Structures are given as C-alpha cells and as structure tokens.
Amino acid sequence: MATLTKHTLSHSNSGRGVAVTATAVANSNPIHTSATGVLETDFDEVWMYANNDSSATVDLSVIWGLSAVADLGDTKLGNADVMTFQVSANTRAVILNGRLLQNGCAAYAYVSSPGSDGVVIDGYVNRIVA
C-alpha cells in the first residue's frame, strides 16, 4: 500500500516562501528538488502558489523537470518543460496543482517582467511512496 507524507518545498526555509528574484533562465531560482534514488512508483506531488505583492502583472516562468543545474546553461534545458504564468498584481494564484516530479528532478523559476521584485512561491509536496 502506498504512503503519503506532506513536506515543504525543498528550497523553502521552514516552510516559508521562496523569493523569485532571477530574471533569466541562466540564474533561475531553485524551488523544489524531488528525492533521489527512489523507485519508479515513488513521486512528489507538488503544489505551488505564486504571490505577487507588486503593483503590476508579472510573467512568471517555471522550469519543470530539470535533471541538472548545468542544464540551465543549455538553451534547450534538457528535457525540462517551461511553463509561463501571468500573475496579476497583488494576488496569490495556484500555479501547479499536484504535478508529479521524481528521481531528483527539479523545479526552478524566474520572472521576466520589469519591476517584478515582489514574487514569492510557496506550497507543499505530497511524497507518495509505493
């Protein structure tokens, strides 16, 4: 029978949000790295929320499934997905609702809108172990 345990995002400090200050792929901020050395049946179910405290709409990009930090220098980003969200001013929005990640792959984020210094990502992980 599978077990489920709740965890913070791996790059949060005691469950606090992770500030997204990067403005380009190459210096993206790490948000979460899934557990390594797990079985093919073990997953991190990741839930992320974007908090935009600025007075302008922000374009937030999440790089999903990055297998190595070195991939950030590769314009193709390995096999990672890049998802871009528009986060309205002074709002909190769900950006990932239970997306799966495993085998040490990671999620990074950056903002591409000028003056977007108020974006923070928080959330949690349901670690599913079969």
N, C-alpha and C positions, 0 to 999 in steps of 0.2 A: 504494500500500500504506500502511496506517495505521501510525503510530509511537506508541509508548507510552513515556512518561518518568515517573519517580517524583519526587514533590515533597512537601514538608512542607505541613501546613495553613497557609494564608496568614497567619493571625494568631498562629502559634506563633513563638517566638523560638528560632531554630536547632534546630527540631525538638522543642523541649520542649513539654509540655502547656500548655493554656490553662485558667487557673483560671476557674471559673464562680462568680461572686460575686453576680450580679444575682438579684433575687427577683421580678421582674415583667417583663412584655413590654417596657414602655417603656424600660427601661435594660438590656436584654439584652446579653450579651457576644458580640462578633463571634468566630466560629470560623474560617470559611473563605469567601473570595470567589473565584469562578471567573474565569478570564481573560475579558477583554472583547475585542470586535472579532473574534471567531473565527467560523469557518464553522458552518453548521447541523450539519455532520458531526463537529465537534470537541466533546469533552466532558471534564469532570473526573469521574472515577470515585472517589468519596470513601468512605474507610473511617475510622470514628470509634469510639473506645473511651472509656468513662466509667470513671473511677477514683474510687471513693467511699472516702475514708480516715476518714470519720466513723463513729461507733458506732451510727448509725440509718439506716434505709432512707430514701432520698431520691427525690423526684419530680423528674425532670429533663425539661425541655421543650426541644425543638429546633425552631426556626423554619426551615423549609427552602424555598429558592427566593425569598427576599426580593429584590425588584428595586431597592429604595432604602431607605436608613436612615430616611427620612421615613415610610415605611410602618409603622414601629414605633409611631407615634402613632395609626395607624388601627386601630380595633378589629377590622376585618375583615382586616388585614395584607395588603392587596392580594390577590394570587393565591397567597400562600405557604401551605404546609402546616405545621401544628403537630403534632408527634409527642411524646407524653409516655411516658417510660420510668420504671419503678421500679427503682432501682439499690440492691441490698442493701448493708448495712453492710460495710465493709472488703473490698470486692470490685472487680474490674475486669471490665467487661462490654462486649461488642460491641454498639453501638447503631445503627450504619449499616454495612452490608456491601456496598459497591460501588454505592451510589445515585448517579445521574447528576445533574450540575449544569453549566450553561453560560451564556454570554452575560452575564457579570458578576453573575449572581445570587449570593446569599449565604446562609450558614447562621449563625444566632445561637442562643444558649442562655441559659436561666435556670433556677433551682431554685425550687420553691415550697414546700419543706418547711422548717420552722423548724430552726435549728441545723445547716444543711447547708453548712458552710463548707469542707468537705473534698473537693469535687467538682472534678476536673480532666479535661478532654477532650484526648486525643491521637489521633494517627492519621496518615494519609498520603493522597496523591492520586495516582492514575494518570492523567496527562494523555494523552488519546487524540486524536491529530491525524490526520485522513484526508488 
